[in-house]
Amino acid sequence: MEMKIQFVVLLLITLLFIASIAYAQNKNSPADNRNTIDQMTKELGLSETQRGEVEAILNTEKKKVEAVFNEERKKLQLIQEETRSHLQVVLTPEQIQKLESKMRQEGSKNDTQKK
C-alpha cells in the first residue's frame, strides 16, 4: 500500500512540475517581452541602440531557456510514462481510471488558476 501512495505522490508532483513549466513558458509571451524591454528602457534610460541590443540578447536567452524547458519536459514525460506503467501493475483498471480522472481535475484547476 505504501508503494502505491509513493507512486501516486510522484505522479502528482511530476504533473504539477510540468504545469509550472507550461505556466512559465506562457508567461513569456511577445507582449510580455515588449513590456520588459519598455520597462528596462524607461528605468535604465536605454538609448535606441542599447534597446535593440538588449532586445536581441533577451531573445537569444529566451530561445536557450525554451530549449532547456523542452528538454526537461521530455525527461518528465518519460518519468510520467514509467510511473504510469508501474501504477498499472499495482492498481486495478478502476483505480487507474479514478486516478486519471483526479489528475484531469487537478489539471483543470491549475489551468483556471493561471488565467
N, C-alpha and C positions, 0 to 999 in steps of 0.2 A: 504493500500500500504506500509506503514512504517513497518508493521509486516512482510511483505514479504521480505523486504530488510534485516531486522534483522535476519530472518531465514537463508537467503542466506549467509549473512556475517558469522553467527555462523557456518554454514555448511562448508564454505571455511576455516575458522580458524581451525576447527576440522581436516579437511583433511590435512592442512599444518602441524599441530602438529603431526599427525600420520606419515607424510612423514619425519619430522625431527627425530622422534624416530627411524624409519626404517633406516635412514641415520646413526644415532649414533650407532646402532647395527651393521650395515655392516662395519663401520669404524674399529671396534674392531675385525678384523679377526685374526686367529692364527699367521699370518705373522707379523701383527702389534704388537701383544703381544710379539713375539720374539724380534722385533726391540726395543720395550720399555725396555725389560729386558736386551738386549745387551747394550743399551744406559745407563741404570742405572749401569750396571756392569762396564762400561768404566768410566763414570763420577764420580761414588761413590767409585770405586775401590773395588767392592764386591769380596769376596772370593768365591770359588765354593760352599761352604756350604751356605753362605749367598744368593748366586744366586738361589740356589734350594729352600731355604725358602721363598725368595721374590717371586719367580715364583708361589709357592704353595699359598701364600697369595693373589696374584693378581688373580689367577684362582678362588679361593674361592669367592673373592669380585666380580669378573665378573659374576659368577653364581647368586649372590644376586642381582646385578644390572639388569641382564636379567629377573629375576623373577619379579622385580618391573616394568620393561618395559612391560612385558607380562600382568601383572595385569592392568596396566594403559591402555594398548591397548584394553583390554576387555571393560573397562569402556568407553573409547572413542567410541568404536564400538556401544555400547548401546546408547550413546548420538546421534551418527550419525543415527542410525536406528530410534530413536524417532524424530529427526529433519526431516528425510525423510518422516515419517508418517505425521507429522504436515504440511509439504510442500505439500504433496499430497492432503490434504484437501483444501488448499488455491489456489494452482496453477492448471492450466489446464494440461491435459496429454502432450500437445505440449510444454508447458513451462517446465514441468518436464524433458522432453526429451532434450530440449535445455540446461537446467541446467546441466544435467548429461553429455552431450557432452562437455560443457565448463569445467566441473570438470575433465573429462578424458584428455582434452587438457592440463590443468594445471598440472595434474599428470605426463603427458608425459614430460612437460617442466622440472619439478622437477627431474625426472629420468635422463634426459640428462644433467642437470646441475651438478648432483652428480658425473658423470663419468669424 
